[in-house]
Amino acid sequence: MYLVLKTIIMLPLQRLARGCTIIVFLALIRCIAEVPRLQYYTPGGINWPLVRPFILGAMVTSAAALAMVILLFYKLPRIAIVIAVCTIAALFVLKFMYDIKN
């Protein structure tokens, strides 16, 4: 009986963790795709100070995505959800720290 209840409770957490993983992967794609967009729309070309926040965001997001996938393999969805929330918060901190407009 306990195993059945535990399985029923874990199913929504697994789905939520998978959804959070997809959101983090989409954030990673957005961070990586920003560099070519800057190259196209910046009139003087891109330089390191302009690209640095997006590279840092991509590094943070890729490390979080790897950790989340590993945690999902080990059936630890709660920790994966916490990592997803912390990753999105870290991306907002990077955005405000480097004063990114869009």
Secondary structure, DSSP 8 states (H G I E B T S, - for coil): -HHHHHHHHHHHHHHHHHHHHHHHHHHHHHHHHHHHHHHHH-TT---HHHHHHHHHHHHHHHHHHHHHHHHHHTT-HHHHHHHHHHHHHHHHHHHHHTT---
